[in-house]
Amino acid sequence: MIWKSEWKPLLWIVSGFLVAFYLPVGIPRFDKAIMEAFHLVKWYAQEHVILCLVPAFFIAGAISVFISEASVMKYLGPAANKFVSYGVSSVSGSILAVCSCTVLPLFSGIYRMGAGLGPATAFLYSGPAINVLAIILTARILGAPLGIARAVGAILFSIVIGLLMHFLFRKEEQEKTAVAMSVPEPEIKRPLWQNGVFFFLMISILVFANWGKSDSSSGIWYQVYSLKWMITGLSALGLTFVLYCWFSIKWWKLLLLIFPVAVLSYLFSSIPMIPFVAGAIGLSIITSTDKDEAEEWFEQTWDFAKQILPLLLFGVLIAGLLLGRPGQEGLIPSHWVNWAVGGNSLWSNLFASVVGAFMYFATLTEIPILQGLIGNGMGQGPALALLLSGPALSLPNMLVIRSVLGTQKTIAFVSLVIVMSTICGMIYGALF
């Protein structure tokens, strides 16, 4: 009978028809939620894709090509020294001030190169969670106890979550270790310090291009902000010099890259996004048309981009539909959230952890959002729970993690973050 083999397509067609038939178009909340979804994905594309994700894709591609699998296994692999591997992973966020989406290409790069599940997920959590500026602003705006609790909780979380992930999937990690032991030492093409300078310059471009504006008009943070594009430009110039000296990129190709970027920087000094885009396009052309390492670098970068970017944009669209932008509403009314996070009950902490895990927070935006929620009666425990789950996770983030780790490991990782955030929130709420 035909329906034995065709019931799945029929189910999809009927489901799609029913959704279209009962689509609540014309209802104000639904129409506004649709607009919020598009507003959020537009804002994300303008503010995060070019300055955050493009450099992150290039860094992830470089990790895959220029860092040997044996080196990654030595320091971050399943059989690596636990103190070293988890220590490096847990404090990485203090260097990389990135959001839950920007960290994904970097995480995918080190995991693909053989990093153990424990250190890789510790890095995945700590990257967006342990942001020095975010912790300082949390202490200054929301109170020192909450800032300290966030810093301590994030560092401990990254280590504990990494260890638990390693324990839960220890059989697979043992197999990975056995494979790693058979990997021969690769031929070293350049000294470690040269690779170190290369990655330092790329990370410098990522960090300073996204350096946030300070509320005050003085202090170190403000001074660095005023020089952010100069530092970014000097880092990019240093990168071109490194590519010529150590990576055999022809000088005339790099000159063709530098000249238009310099001209655009002069003509559009008030719109630095334009020369930045030109530099990214130029670097893509140079690496894609070269041979050997450079071409492989571009291919790996492109693999990360086409794997991660569509999932991120789709996830941001859904997050905007459900929860809206900061200060705006999606399908879920904000007063439901305000009502659910008062006090210090198990429910309020769990709800704050779940909402934080699925909502997308750009770097530092969680602080004003929490300030408003606390003003509307949010308890201290749920506030910490949201701080520990929100910046590290989001719906777009989960979709990409699933494509890298698979469904089972993703569910385990997300569940650990939510459960631990809930427990930590209840303990903190009971003390304060």
Backbone torsions as a table, in degrees:
resi	resn	phi	psi	omega
1	MET	NA	137.2	-173.2
2	ILE	-62.2	-31.9	-174.7
3	TRP	-70.1	-18.9	177.7
4	LYS	-65.1	-30.7	-179.4
5	SER	-103.4	-15.5	-174.2
6	GLU	-111.9	11.1	-176.2
7	TRP	-69.8	-30.4	179.3
8	LYS	-67.4	-49.5	176.1
9	PRO	-59.0	-37.6	178.3
10	LEU	-62.4	-42.6	-179.6
11	LEU	-61.9	-43.3	178.5
12	TRP	-64.1	-41.6	-179.5
13	ILE	-65.5	-45.5	179.8
14	VAL	-63.9	-43.1	179.2
15	SER	-62.0	-45.2	178.7
16	GLY	-62.5	-38.9	178.1
17	PHE	-64.0	-45.1	-178.9
18	LEU	-63.9	-39.7	176.9
19	VAL	-61.8	-45.8	179.6
20	ALA	-65.4	-39.1	-176.7
21	PHE	-65.6	-40.8	-176.6
22	TYR	-103.0	18.6	-180.0
23	LEU	-57.6	122.2	-172.8
24	PRO	-79.8	46.9	177.7
25	VAL	-68.0	137.0	-177.9
26	GLY	102.1	-20.7	174.5
27	ILE	-76.8	124.8	-172.6
28	PRO	-52.7	-44.5	-177.6
29	ARG	-64.3	-40.9	179.8
30	PHE	-66.6	-44.7	179.6
31	ASP	-61.8	-41.4	179.2
32	LYS	-67.1	-38.3	179.0
33	ALA	-63.7	-38.6	177.2
34	ILE	-61.3	-45.3	179.4
35	MET	-65.0	-38.6	178.5
36	GLU	-63.3	-38.2	178.1
37	ALA	-60.8	-44.9	-180.0
38	PHE	-71.9	-35.6	176.0
39	HIS	-61.5	-43.5	-177.1
40	LEU	-68.1	-42.7	-179.1
41	VAL	-69.3	-32.4	175.2
42	LYS	-66.2	-46.1	179.1
43	TRP	-62.0	-41.2	179.9
44	TYR	-63.5	-44.0	179.6
45	ALA	-63.1	-39.4	-178.2
46	GLN	-73.6	-38.0	-170.3
47	GLU	-98.1	-22.1	-169.6
48	HIS	-123.5	-31.1	-173.2
49	VAL	-67.8	-50.7	-174.1
50	ILE	-72.7	-50.7	-174.1
51	LEU	-80.5	-30.5	-176.4
52	CYS	-98.6	-58.3	-170.2
53	LEU	-74.4	-39.0	-178.7
54	VAL	-59.9	-50.9	174.9
55	PRO	-60.0	-37.3	180.0
56	ALA	-64.6	-37.9	177.2
57	PHE	-63.2	-43.0	179.1
58	PHE	-64.3	-39.5	178.4
59	ILE	-65.5	-43.9	179.3
60	ALA	-62.8	-41.5	177.2
61	GLY	-63.1	-38.8	178.6
62	ALA	-66.5	-36.7	176.8
63	ILE	-59.5	-42.8	-177.6
64	SER	-66.9	-29.7	-173.7
65	VAL	-99.7	-45.3	-168.8
66	PHE	-96.7	-10.7	175.4
67	ILE	-109.4	123.6	-175.7
68	SER	-69.9	150.4	177.3
69	GLU	-61.1	-36.4	-179.9
70	ALA	-63.7	-37.6	179.6
71	SER	-67.6	-42.7	178.2
72	VAL	-62.8	-43.2	-179.7
73	MET	-64.3	-34.0	-177.9
74	LYS	-65.7	-40.3	-174.2
75	TYR	-103.3	-26.7	-177.0
76	LEU	-126.9	1.1	-177.7
77	GLY	-72.0	171.8	-179.1
78	PRO	-58.5	-29.6	-177.6
79	ALA	-98.2	6.2	-177.9
80	ALA	-71.5	161.2	175.3
81	ASN	-58.0	121.2	-174.0
82	LYS	-62.8	-37.4	-179.2
83	PHE	-63.1	-42.9	-179.2
84	VAL	-70.3	-50.4	-173.6
85	SER	-64.7	-46.4	-179.0
86	TYR	-77.2	-28.5	176.2
87	GLY	-64.7	-46.2	178.9
88	VAL	-64.3	-44.4	-177.0
89	SER	-66.2	-39.3	-172.3
90	SER	-74.4	-23.3	-178.2
91	VAL	-106.8	6.1	-176.8
92	SER	-63.5	-29.1	-179.2
93	GLY	-64.7	-23.4	178.3
94	SER	-69.1	-18.2	178.1
95	ILE	-98.0	-42.5	-177.8
96	LEU	-99.9	101.8	178.6
97	ALA	-83.6	74.6	-173.5
98	VAL	-118.5	162.3	178.0
99	CYS	-92.0	-179.2	-175.1
100	SER	-67.1	-17.4	179.0
101	CYS	-93.6	-39.3	-178.3
102	THR	-65.0	-29.5	-178.6
103	VAL	-71.8	-17.6	-172.1
104	LEU	-63.8	-46.5	177.4
105	PRO	-60.7	-36.9	180.0
106	LEU	-67.1	-44.0	176.7
107	PHE	-60.9	-46.8	-179.6
108	SER	-61.0	-37.4	-180.0
109	GLY	-63.8	-48.9	-177.4
110	ILE	-72.1	-31.8	179.2
111	TYR	-71.1	-40.4	178.7
112	ARG	-63.8	-30.5	-178.3
113	MET	-82.6	-0.8	173.3
114	GLY	115.5	4.7	178.2
115	ALA	-60.6	144.2	177.8
116	GLY	-63.7	153.6	-179.3
117	LEU	-59.3	-39.3	-179.5
118	GLY	-63.0	-58.7	177.9
119	PRO	-60.3	-36.2	-179.2
120	ALA	-65.3	-43.8	179.4
121	THR	-74.7	-28.4	172.8
122	ALA	-62.8	-42.6	175.8
123	PHE	-64.6	-42.4	-179.1
124	LEU	-58.9	-40.4	179.3
125	TYR	-77.1	-45.1	-172.2
126	SER	-72.0	-30.2	-177.1
127	GLY	-48.9	-57.8	178.7
128	PRO	-85.4	-19.0	-172.4
129	ALA	-82.8	-36.6	-175.3
130	ILE	-102.2	75.2	179.5
131	ASN	-105.0	116.3	-173.5
132	VAL	-56.9	-47.1	-179.0
133	LEU	-63.4	-41.8	-179.8
134	ALA	-61.8	-39.1	179.1
135	ILE	-68.0	-41.2	178.3
136	ILE	-63.2	-45.6	179.6
137	LEU	-66.8	-35.3	176.0
138	THR	-60.2	-44.8	179.6
139	ALA	-65.2	-39.9	-176.0
140	ARG	-74.3	-39.3	-174.1
141	ILE	-93.0	-40.0	-175.2
142	LEU	-102.9	-5.0	178.0
143	GLY	113.6	143.6	-178.1
144	ALA	-59.8	-42.4	-179.8
145	PRO	-58.2	-41.8	-179.6
146	LEU	-69.1	-37.6	177.9
147	GLY	-64.6	-44.1	179.2
148	ILE	-66.2	-43.0	179.6
149	ALA	-62.4	-37.2	178.1
150	ARG	-65.2	-44.3	-178.8
151	ALA	-63.8	-50.1	-178.0
152	VAL	-65.2	-44.9	-178.7
153	GLY	-62.1	-41.8	-177.8
154	ALA	-65.3	-43.3	179.9
155	ILE	-64.4	-47.5	179.8
156	LEU	-65.3	-39.7	179.7
157	PHE	-57.5	-47.4	-175.4
158	SER	-59.6	-41.2	-179.9
159	ILE	-70.2	-47.3	-177.6
160	VAL	-65.0	-43.6	179.5
161	ILE	-62.8	-42.2	177.8
162	GLY	-61.2	-45.6	179.9
163	LEU	-63.9	-40.9	-180.0
164	LEU	-68.0	-39.4	177.4
165	MET	-63.3	-40.7	176.8
166	HIS	-61.9	-41.6	-178.8
167	PHE	-68.2	-43.6	-177.1
168	LEU	-64.2	-32.4	-177.3
169	PHE	-119.6	39.8	-174.2
170	ARG	-65.5	-31.2	179.6
171	LYS	-63.8	-44.2	177.7
172	GLU	-65.6	-36.7	-179.9
173	GLU	-68.0	-34.4	176.6
174	GLN	-65.7	-40.1	176.6
175	GLU	-64.4	-38.8	178.9
176	LYS	-64.4	-38.6	178.6
177	THR	-64.9	-41.9	179.8
178	ALA	-62.3	-40.0	177.8
179	VAL	-66.0	-39.7	-178.1
180	ALA	-63.2	-34.9	-178.2
181	MET	-65.9	-22.1	-178.5
182	SER	-93.3	-3.7	-179.8
183	VAL	-75.6	122.5	-179.7
184	PRO	-73.4	155.2	176.6
185	GLU	-67.3	126.0	-176.9
186	PRO	-76.7	162.1	174.7
187	GLU	-71.7	130.3	-177.2
188	ILE	-84.2	118.1	-177.2
189	LYS	-87.2	-27.5	178.7
190	ARG	-151.7	156.3	-178.8
191	PRO	-62.5	157.3	-179.5
192	LEU	-59.5	-37.4	-176.6
193	TRP	-66.5	-30.0	177.4
194	GLN	-69.0	-43.5	174.4
195	ASN	-62.1	-36.5	178.7
196	GLY	-62.1	-44.5	178.0
197	VAL	-63.7	-42.1	179.6
198	PHE	-57.9	-49.3	-179.7
199	PHE	-71.6	-34.4	177.4
200	PHE	-59.7	-43.0	-179.2
201	LEU	-66.6	-40.2	178.6
202	MET	-68.0	-40.8	177.7
203	ILE	-66.1	-36.5	177.1
204	SER	-60.4	-42.7	177.0
205	ILE	-61.2	-45.1	179.8
206	LEU	-61.6	-46.9	-175.1
207	VAL	-69.2	-49.4	-172.8
208	PHE	-78.3	-28.7	175.1
209	ALA	-64.7	-24.6	-179.7
210	ASN	-108.3	14.5	-178.7
211	TRP	-63.2	122.8	-174.6
212	GLY	-78.9	155.2	179.6
213	LYS	-78.7	137.2	179.4
214	SER	-84.1	152.8	176.7
215	ASP	-70.4	-29.7	-178.7
216	SER	-92.6	163.3	-180.0
217	SER	-102.6	20.5	178.3
218	SER	-149.0	174.7	179.4
219	GLY	97.9	167.6	-175.7
220	ILE	-63.6	-42.7	-177.9
221	TRP	-60.2	-42.1	179.1
222	TYR	-67.2	-39.6	-179.8
223	GLN	-63.6	-42.4	177.9
224	VAL	-65.0	-39.3	179.3
225	TYR	-60.6	-39.9	-179.6
226	SER	-67.5	-20.6	-179.1
227	LEU	-109.2	8.2	-170.3
228	LYS	-57.6	-42.6	-177.0
229	TRP	-75.8	-28.5	174.4
230	MET	-66.5	-43.8	179.1
231	ILE	-66.0	-41.1	177.8
232	THR	-60.8	-44.4	179.4
233	GLY	-63.6	-42.7	178.3
234	LEU	-65.0	-37.8	177.0
235	SER	-64.1	-41.0	178.4
236	ALA	-65.7	-39.5	177.7
237	LEU	-64.3	-40.7	176.4
238	GLY	-63.2	-36.1	179.1
239	LEU	-65.2	-41.3	178.0
240	THR	-64.0	-38.1	177.4
241	PHE	-62.9	-42.7	178.7
242	VAL	-64.1	-40.9	180.0
243	LEU	-63.4	-34.6	178.7
244	TYR	-74.3	-45.5	-173.5
245	CYS	-75.1	-41.4	-168.8
246	TRP	-113.5	-13.7	-175.2
247	PHE	-120.0	9.4	171.2
248	SER	60.9	29.2	172.3
249	ILE	-78.8	131.3	-176.2
250	LYS	-62.2	141.5	-174.0
251	TRP	-63.7	-35.8	-176.7
252	TRP	-70.4	-28.8	175.2
253	LYS	-67.4	-43.2	179.4
254	LEU	-67.2	-34.3	177.4
255	LEU	-65.7	-39.9	175.9
256	LEU	-64.6	-23.8	175.5
257	LEU	-80.2	-46.2	-174.5
258	ILE	-66.7	-42.1	-172.6
259	PHE	-60.2	-54.3	-179.7
260	PRO	-64.7	-34.2	178.1
261	VAL	-64.4	-41.3	178.6
262	ALA	-63.9	-42.5	179.4
263	VAL	-64.2	-45.1	179.3
264	LEU	-65.4	-34.6	177.4
265	SER	-63.6	-35.9	179.2
266	TYR	-74.3	-44.2	-176.6
267	LEU	-72.8	-33.0	-176.3
268	PHE	-122.1	51.1	-178.0
269	SER	-62.3	-25.9	179.2
270	SER	-87.4	-7.7	178.7
271	ILE	-126.7	74.1	-175.1
272	PRO	-63.9	-14.6	178.3
273	MET	-60.9	-32.9	-176.0
274	ILE	-66.3	-54.5	176.6
275	PRO	-64.4	-28.6	177.5
276	PHE	-64.1	-45.1	178.1
277	VAL	-63.2	-42.3	179.3
278	ALA	-60.8	-41.0	178.1
279	GLY	-63.4	-41.8	179.4
280	ALA	-65.2	-41.7	178.7
281	ILE	-65.5	-44.1	179.8
282	GLY	-61.4	-43.6	178.7
283	LEU	-63.4	-37.1	178.2
284	SER	-64.2	-42.7	-179.3
285	ILE	-65.5	-45.3	-178.0
286	ILE	-61.9	-47.7	-176.3
287	THR	-72.2	-34.5	-177.9
288	SER	-74.3	-23.7	-179.0
289	THR	-100.5	1.0	177.9
290	ASP	-90.0	-170.9	-179.6
291	LYS	-123.9	170.0	174.1
292	ASP	61.2	-125.4	-172.1
293	GLU	-62.4	-43.2	-175.7
294	ALA	-62.6	-43.8	179.2
295	GLU	-65.7	-40.6	177.8
296	GLU	-64.6	-36.5	176.7
297	TRP	-58.7	-48.4	-179.9
298	PHE	-63.5	-41.9	-179.2
299	GLU	-60.8	-42.3	178.0
300	GLN	-66.9	-40.4	177.7
301	THR	-60.5	-44.6	179.9
302	TRP	-65.7	-37.5	177.5
303	ASP	-59.6	-44.3	178.5
304	PHE	-64.5	-42.6	-177.1
305	ALA	-62.9	-47.2	-176.5
306	LYS	-73.9	-22.1	176.8
307	GLN	-80.0	-40.4	-168.8
308	ILE	-95.4	-43.6	-170.5
309	LEU	-61.1	-45.7	179.0
310	PRO	-60.3	-39.8	179.0
311	LEU	-65.4	-39.5	179.1
312	LEU	-63.7	-47.6	-178.3
313	LEU	-64.0	-40.1	177.1
314	PHE	-64.2	-42.8	180.0
315	GLY	-64.5	-40.4	177.5
316	VAL	-63.2	-39.4	178.7
317	LEU	-61.1	-45.2	-179.8
318	ILE	-68.0	-41.0	178.7
319	ALA	-61.6	-40.6	177.1
320	GLY	-65.3	-37.8	178.6
321	LEU	-63.4	-42.2	-175.9
322	LEU	-80.5	-44.6	-170.1
323	LEU	-116.8	-9.9	179.3
324	GLY	72.6	-174.4	175.4
325	ARG	-86.7	166.9	173.2
326	PRO	-56.5	124.8	-179.0
327	GLY	88.5	-6.0	179.3
328	GLN	-124.4	164.9	-177.3
329	GLU	-111.5	146.7	169.7
330	GLY	-104.7	-143.9	178.6
331	LEU	-67.0	-31.7	-179.4
332	ILE	-88.3	116.2	-179.4
333	PRO	-62.0	140.2	-178.0
334	SER	-67.5	-28.4	-179.3
335	HIS	-69.0	-23.3	172.2
336	TRP	-63.8	-42.7	179.8
337	VAL	-64.9	-46.8	179.8
338	ASN	-58.4	-40.7	-179.0
339	TRP	-68.1	-36.0	-171.5
340	ALA	-80.6	-17.4	-173.4
341	VAL	-107.5	13.7	175.9
342	GLY	-79.4	156.0	179.4
343	GLY	73.7	-160.4	-177.7
344	ASN	-138.1	36.4	-179.6
345	SER	-77.3	167.4	175.4
346	LEU	-58.3	-42.8	-178.8
347	TRP	-61.9	-47.7	-176.4
348	SER	-63.6	-39.3	178.1
349	ASN	-69.5	-41.9	178.1
350	LEU	-64.6	-42.3	180.0
351	PHE	-63.1	-43.3	178.5
352	ALA	-62.5	-39.3	179.4
353	SER	-65.8	-43.1	-178.4
354	VAL	-68.0	-46.7	178.7
355	VAL	-61.1	-43.3	178.3
356	GLY	-61.5	-38.3	-177.9
357	ALA	-67.4	-33.4	-175.8
358	PHE	-94.8	-21.3	-179.1
359	MET	-81.4	145.2	178.5
360	TYR	-90.9	124.1	174.6
361	PHE	-113.9	120.5	167.2
362	ALA	-71.1	162.1	-177.5
363	THR	-55.2	125.8	175.8
364	LEU	80.8	-12.2	-177.1
365	THR	-71.7	-18.1	-179.6
366	GLU	-66.3	-25.2	-175.2
367	ILE	-70.3	-53.6	176.8
368	PRO	-63.0	-32.5	177.3
369	ILE	-63.2	-45.6	178.7
370	LEU	-66.2	-36.4	178.6
371	GLN	-58.4	-42.8	177.8
372	GLY	-68.3	-39.9	179.6
373	LEU	-66.2	-41.0	178.6
374	ILE	-64.9	-38.0	177.0
375	GLY	-63.5	-25.7	178.9
376	ASN	-95.2	11.5	173.7
377	GLY	108.0	9.6	179.3
378	MET	-66.9	136.6	179.4
379	GLY	-74.1	160.7	-179.3
380	GLN	-67.1	-36.9	178.7
381	GLY	-63.0	-54.0	175.9
382	PRO	-58.9	-32.0	178.1
383	ALA	-62.2	-45.6	178.3
384	LEU	-67.2	-39.1	179.0
385	ALA	-59.0	-42.4	178.9
386	LEU	-68.7	-37.2	178.4
387	LEU	-64.7	-31.8	-177.7
388	LEU	-84.8	-26.3	-179.6
389	SER	-99.7	-34.5	-172.4
390	GLY	-63.3	-59.8	-176.8
391	PRO	-62.4	-27.0	-175.1
392	ALA	-85.5	-21.2	-176.8
393	LEU	-130.9	160.3	171.2
394	SER	-167.0	164.2	178.7
395	LEU	-60.5	-45.8	175.8
396	PRO	-58.9	-41.2	178.9
397	ASN	-58.3	-43.6	-178.4
398	MET	-64.8	-38.4	-179.5
399	LEU	-62.2	-40.3	-179.8
400	VAL	-72.7	-41.8	178.6
401	ILE	-57.2	-40.7	179.2
402	ARG	-61.8	-37.7	-179.8
403	SER	-69.5	-21.1	-179.4
404	VAL	-94.7	-47.9	-173.1
405	LEU	-97.3	-21.9	-173.2
406	GLY	96.4	165.7	-173.9
407	THR	-64.4	-45.7	-174.2
408	GLN	-62.8	-48.1	-178.9
409	LYS	-68.1	-35.2	178.8
410	THR	-65.2	-44.1	178.1
411	ILE	-61.7	-41.3	179.3
412	ALA	-63.0	-45.5	-178.7
413	PHE	-63.4	-48.9	-179.4
414	VAL	-63.1	-42.2	180.0
415	SER	-63.2	-41.2	178.3
416	LEU	-62.6	-42.7	179.1
417	VAL	-62.7	-45.4	-178.0
418	ILE	-66.3	-46.9	-178.0
419	VAL	-64.1	-46.5	-178.6
420	MET	-67.5	-37.0	176.4
421	SER	-63.4	-40.5	179.1
422	THR	-63.5	-47.7	-179.6
423	ILE	-62.9	-44.7	-179.3
424	CYS	-63.9	-39.2	178.6
425	GLY	-63.5	-41.6	-180.0
426	MET	-65.8	-41.0	178.8
427	ILE	-64.8	-45.4	-179.0
428	TYR	-65.4	-41.3	179.6
429	GLY	-63.7	-33.7	178.5
430	ALA	-70.5	-31.9	-179.2
431	LEU	-82.7	-31.8	-176.7
432	PHE	-122.9	NA	NA
